[in-house]
Amino acid sequence: MTSVETVVEPVAPVVTRRTTRLPAPLRHLVALARPGHALKNLLAVPLALADTPVWTLATLWRSLWAVMAFTVASSVIYVVNDIADRHRDRDHPVKRNRPIAAGHVPVPVAWAYAGVLGAVLVGMTASGPVMRWWPLLTYLALSIAYSRWLKHVPLLDVCVVSAGFVLRVLQGYAATGAEVSSLLLTAVFTGCLVLILGKRRHELAALGTPHRPALDGYNLLLADHLLGLTASLAGTTFLLYLHLDAPVDAYPPVALAIVVPLGLLAAFRYLQAVLVLRGGGDPIRILLRDRTIVGCAALAGATLALAQIIARYPNLLTWTDS
């Protein structure tokens, strides 16, 4: 189990070991794009592959291209958001270390950097595999609106952030051409709400409201109620997805008998980290470093992958009996 110190430890901007060997100006530009946050796209965009009947090299290539395009789009938004929030970030114990807030990257350079990333994004969408890019364009528009206004509106702020992850999954569907599962989208939306509400609760308890105006519309009691509600909805919709939409036809009772307890244990552990251990400031850090959550996710993923393999290639069972 992860210790209390591990859960609540403040997180500095993500800089990989490789970037520390770069010259300081280039290192700060790399940190400004937050390459560590590419994991969000790597986890969300390919979820559509779960509803793709046949995987081909072309399908996998389009999915990978969608991940890379969304990673560049996210970096553009991070830069623009850090420019807008630089004054407020200087009063935050962790965010003050961000390159713009710390004065390592001047604002004009940051704007130019955002322009270069935007040009790269246009080139990727124009010259890459043919697919519909409306989820990515909607994400950009919604993120700019969030940076300018929506992040200051209580309740709507968390919904907008969660919608960004739904758009990532929709881009994955656009890449694969699979039929969209509304249950999977609902599970992603509510599951992300749990993580974001956990972060808001941590900010309320540890930092108060000055650094994020939207927190004036929350208190710990409301955050706790919303966490319970969204966690219940996330678990219910994911189970419905597995029962009704997921392409798992072989031995679903056995697979679900394994996956459901693991999913509940992972959810319990995250809520424990937020409500008992006073963590939640960086949900991705908890999800990737907590041994219980990582172990449950690995076992559940392996179980579902095995169930899909058996469903797609039933002759494997005959081969094992011979």
Order of alpha helices (4+ residues) and beta strands (2+ residues): alpha-alpha-alpha-alpha-alpha-alpha-alpha-alpha-alpha-alpha-alpha-alpha-alpha-alpha
